[in-house]
Amino acid sequence: MTAARFTVTDRDGTAVFRPRAWPLFAQPSAVVAFVVTVVVVDVVLFLAGVLTTTLRMEEMLTGAALIASGAVCVEAMRRLGMPQGLVRDLLGAWWIPTLLLLPPVYSMIIPVPLYLMLQYRIKRTVVFRRVFSAAAVALAGFAASSVFHASVAGRIVLLDGISGAAARSVLLTGDAVLAAVLCAALFTVLNTLLVAGAIRLSSRGGPRRKMIWDFESLMLDGVEVCVGLVVTILCGLSLFLLFIVLPPVLLLQRSLLFQQLQTAARTDPKTGLLNAATWEQEAEAELARSIASGRPMAVLIVDIDHFKRVNDTHGHLFGDQVLVGVATTLTHQLRQYDVVGRFGGEEFVILLPGADMAEACRIAERLRTRVGRMALPVGEIAVAVTVSIGVALLRVHGRDLLELMTAADLALYRAKDSGRNRICLPVAPTAGVPAQARQSEVAEEQHSGEPG
């Protein structure tokens, strides 16, 4: 990357153009190579498409109408608000008609104005991520459009586009509809693979917080394909029918974003775990059930050891990767009905319904061991972290959530004062807990074999 070495300065010598300082070049070299490759391939294909495509007024009007419809959807997103993290939308309702109704080169043009609107009207984010998202949509659209036009080329004379009467005669036939469905699905798969590849490369080998494809994502992809095909057929019949299909698309997109906003309000944006307020709500509900049924329950507070040192040594971006890695490891080692959240900073809190003292200590030890085995690469070295865990048990260390949290926090301080990377139980008497239970607690702690 020779260009990354250049610096342009103004008259007083102040640097104004420093590509090496761009956020892209702070990413792993594999990410830089992947992003640059996708963008370069897009540029080459766009130039080839411009040189080989005959521009037609009807096609340009169709493209402008699809851009205008997409712009209305983007503006509606701005009014509703945008959640943090990976956001799902229904802009595919406008990508799919583009790749099916217009020559492939239009698939590389239409994402540009809509992603510019996303950047400047919705939320400003790191530029290279926005550019890559647009490039991924463009590349996937160009590939799917080329396949579709090649598959129906024998039915029409227009090898570089389908529009007007051709759309009415071709898109309503059985074989062409099947080809359209398959190519729309191909577009979705290619776009998802490109995004997933970038996420995987940028994870630096660490655990991924969330899979790109789960059951809900597959359902959303299917809905997007269906909506895109409906828009395609109506748009092929008449551009004026876009006025009929636009309101339902807006309503679907609003419902989708509203659901994501509700989820975002319950979760921590960095780790994807429950935030402190939501965790407390769910913990209170679970505590009430445990008290009513007489079942045991335990609370764990997990703290990353020397986390400030990690941030100071390797930077806050790496610290965020550590948080994500620990959160993922905790989630994978817990039972499906356990409640885990991020309590703030480097602390995590876990509720273990039905867990007695022995079970809570076994789970805590498994979490401590698994996190200790986790290693995140920084350049040519791997950084390992450890955790300290405080354990508190219902009816032994407290009878409500506040008492349990206080006891677990005291146990966590014991673990840290005893040298970290260990599990501890509270030894101070807890108000309202019988002496016999406290004696049982000490015996259980000794039986657990944990130092501290």
N, C-alpha and C positions, 0 to 999 in steps of 0.2 A: 504494500500500500504506500507507494512513493508519495502520493499527494498528501498523505497524512503528516508528512514532515515539513510541509511548507507553512510559513507564517507571513501574513500580509500586515503591514503596519501603516498607521496614518502619519501625518507630518510630525507629530510630537513623539513618534516612536511607540505609541500604544498599539498593542496587537489587536487587530479587529477581525482576523480570519485565522482561526487555529483549529483545523480539522482534527488534530490529535486530541483536542479537548472535548470534541463532540461526545455525547453519551454513547453513541454507537461503538466508538473505539475503546470504551471502557468495558465492553462486553467480551466474553471469551472469543478467541480467534475464529472458532467454528461458527459462532453466531454472525460475526462480521462477514465471513465468507459466504454464509448461506443467504443473508439479507442482500448483499451486493450481487450475488449470482442471480437471485430472483428478479431484482430490479433491472439488471443488465439484460436478462432474457426478455423481460417485458419490453424494454426499449427496442431491442432488435426485432421482435415480433411486430411491434407497433409500426416501425418504419417499413417492414416488409408488407404489412397489411395496407398501409397508406399507399404504397406504390402499386399494389395489385388490385385495389378495390375501386370500383367506379361509384362515385357519389351520386345518389339519387335524392331528389327533393322529398319524396314520400318517406324514404328511410330516415332522412335527417329530421323530418317532422316527428316521426315515431320516436326517435332517440330523444328529441327535445321534450316530448310529452312524458316519456318515462323519467327523464331527469327532473322535470317539474313535479311529478307525482312523488318521486323519492324525496325531493326537497321539502314537500309538505309534511311527509312522515318525519323527517329530521327535525323540522320546526316543532312538530307535536312532541317529539322526544324532549326538546329543550323546555317546553312548558311543564312537562311532568317531572323532569329531573332524571338524573342518571345515577345508578348505584356504582359503588366502587368495584374494581376488579373486572373479570371477564364478563362482558355484557352480551346478551343475546337480543337480536332485533329481528324485524321482518323485512329488512332491505332486500333479501333474496326475492321478494315479490316483484322487484324491479330488475334485479340481475337476470333472472331466468327468462323473462320476455325478451330481454336484450339479446341473449345468446341464441334464442330460438327464432326470433323474427328478423334480426339484422345480421349483416355480415360480421365475421369474427372480430374485425378491428374495432367495432363499436363496443364490444365487451371490455376493451382496454381503455376506452375514453370515458364512459359513463361513471365508473367509480371515482374518477378524479374530482369532479365538482362536489359530489356527495360527501366524500371524505374530507374535503376542505371545509365543508359546512360543519361536519362533526368536530373538526379541530377548532374552528373559530366561533361556532355558534353554540356548541354543546359543552365541550370540555377540552381545554388545552392539555395535551399530554406530550410525552417524549416524541419528537418529530419522527425519528426513524421507525418507531413502532406504528405510527399512523401510516407512514409511507409503505411499510411492509404489508400492513393489512390491506391497503388499496392494491398493492402489487400482487398479493396472493389472490384476491378476488379477480383481478384482471387476468392473471395467468390461468387460473382455473376456468374462468369464463371463456377465454380464447380457445383453450383445449376442448372444452365441451361443445362450444359452438362449431368448431372445425369438424368434430366428429358428427354432429347432427347434420350439418350442411352436406357433408360427404355421404351420409346415409340416405338422404332424400334427393341427392343430385340427379338420380335417374328419373325422378318423377317430374322435375321442372327444368326449364332451360336456364333459370337464374342460378348460376353456380356460386355467385358471391352474395346471395341474399334472398330472403323470402319476404314478400310484402304484398299488401293489397289482395288482389284476386288469388294470387298464388297461395297466400296464407289460408284463405277460405277453402281452397280446393285441396290443399295438402294436409294442413293441421287437423282437419276434421276426419281424415281417413284413419282406419285402425292401425295400420303399420306405422304411419307417421306419428300418431299419438303415442304408441309404444316407444318409438325412438325418442320422442320428446321427453317422456318420463325417465327413460334410462339416462339420457344426456343431462337432464336436470339433476338426477341423483349423482351422476358422475361429477358434475360441478360441485355439489355439496361435499362429496368425499374428497376431491382434490383440494378444495379450499381448507377443509378441516385438517387434512394431512400436512399441508404447508404450515398452518398455524401450530399444530401439534409438534411438528419438527422443530420450529423455532423455540417453542417452550421447552422442549426436551433438551436442546442444545444449550439453552441459557440456564438450565438448572444445575450445570456443572457437576452432574452425576448425583446430586442430592435427590431425596425423595420428592415426588411430585405431589402437590397439595390436592389436586383434583383431576380425575380423568376427564379428557375432552369428551369422550363418548360414554355416557351412561344411558340408562333407559329413558330418562326425561329428555336428554339431549337428542336421542334418536327420534322421540315423538315430535319434538320441535322441528327437527330437520324434515320429517315427513309432512308436517303441517305446512312448512315453508315451501316445499316442493309442490304440494297441492295448490296452495294459494298462487304460487308463481305460474302454474299451468293454467289456472282459471283466468288470471290476468292476461296471459299470452293469447288465449283463444278470443277473449273479448277485445283485446287490443288489435288482434289480427282482423277481426270483423269490422271494427270502427274505433277510431281514437276517441270518439265522443263517449264510448262505453266506459272509459276510464273514470268519468264522473260518477258512474254507478258503483264501480268496484273499489274506488278509493276510500269511501267511508267505512266499509267493513274491514279493510286492511288496517285503517287507523285504529278501529276499535280493538282488533286482535293485538296490534302492537301495544296499545295502551294497557290491555290486560296483562300481556307478557311482562312489560316493564314494571307495572304495579306489583306483580308477584315478586319480581327480583328486588324491588325496593323494600318490600316487606321482609324478605330474607336478609337483605343487607342490614336492615335495622336491628336484626337479631344476632348478627355475626360480627366477629372481629375482622377488619379488612385485610390484615396481614396474614393471618393464619387460617381463616375460614372457620375457626371454632366459635362457639357461642361467646358473646361478649359478657361482661360481668353482670349487667343488669338482667339479661335473659337467663343466664345460668342460675342466678339467685331465684328467679321466678320458678324455674323448673325444679330446682333443688327444694324449694319450699313445698311444692306440690308433692314431690316424691317423699319428702320427710313426713308429711301428713299421712300419706298412705302407709309408710313403714310404722309409724306410731299406732295407727288404727289397727293394723294387722299384727303388731307385735314382732315384726321381722327385724333383723339386724340391718345396719347400714353404716358405712364408713365414708369419711371425707379425707382426701389427700390434697395437700398443697405441694406442688412441684416447683422448684426454683433452679434455674440454670446457674451452675457455679461459675464465678468470675466472669460474668457476662460483660461487665464494663471493660474488663481487660481485653476481651475478644473484640469489642467495638473499637477500643483505642488502638489495638494492634493491626486489625485487618479492615477497619472501616465499618460504617453503619449499614452499608448495602450487604456486606457479608453477614453482619449481625442479623439482618432480616432473614437471610437464608438459613441461619441457625435456628431462628424462631420457627420458621416453616418446617424445617427438618425435624425438630423436636416435636412440634404439634402433630406432624404426620406419623411419627413413630409412636407417640402416645395413643393416637386414634387407632392405629393398626393393632395394638396390643391389648386394647380394651374390649369388653363385651359390647354387644350391640345396644343393650339397654343402659349402659353406663353413661353418665352425663359429664362431658368434659368441656371446659371453657378456658379462655385466657383471662386472667384476673388483673392483668396490668403489668407493663414492663416485661420482665423475664419470668413471671410467675404464672403457673397454670393450676387450675383447681379441678378436682375430679370427685364425683359422687358415685359411690359403689353400692347400689341397692342390693340387699340380701347378703352382703359380705360381713362375716364375723371377723374377729381379730386375726385369726390364722389366714383366712382368705385375703383380707386386706393387705397383710404383710407379704403374702406370696405375689399378689398383683403388683405391689409397690416395688418389690425386688426385681420382678420381670421388667418393669418400666425402667428402673435404674440401670439394669444390665444392658438392655437394648439400646438405650440412649448412649451409654458408654461405648458401645460398638460402632456407633454412627461416626463416620468421618467425612468431612466436606473438603474437597480440594481447593486450595488457594495457590494458583500457579503450579509449581512442581511439588508442593507439600500438601499434606492432608492434616486438617485440624480436627481434633476430637474434643468433645465437651462432656461434662458429667453433670448430674443433677443431685440435689439433696431433696428428701421427701419427708414431710411431716404427716403423721397418720393420727386420726381421731375417730373414735367409735361412738355411735349413738348409745345413750344410756350409761356409757362408761365414762366418757369425757364431756358429755353435755346432753341436754334434752331439747335444745332448739338449734337452729342453724347458726345463730350468732355464737353460742357457746362452743359448738363444734369447730367453727372456723377459728375462734380464738385459741382453742386447744391445739388444733393442727398447726397454727402459726407458731405457737410456743414450741411445739415439737420440731418444726422446721428450724427455728433458731438453735435448738439443741444440736441438730444435725450439722449446722454450719459451724457452731462453736467447737464441735468435736472433730473437725477436720474436713467436712464436706464429703460429697460422694457417698452418702449413707442414708439410712432410714432410721427415724427416731419416733418415739411415742412421748407424749407429755408425761411428766412425773409430778408436777405441781397439782395439789388437790383442786378439783373442780367443784364449784358451788352446786349443791343439790345432788351430788353423786355419792352414794353410800361408800363407807370405808371399805366394805367387802369387795365392791367393784374395783376400787383403786388398787387393792392388793392383787386382785385378779389381773389387772392391767399390767402391773410390774412383772408378775409371773409370765404373762404372755410375751412381754418385751424381751425378757431373758430367754424365753423359749425360742423366739424368732432368730436369735443368733446375730442380730444386727449390732454393730458397734455403736457406741455413743450413749 
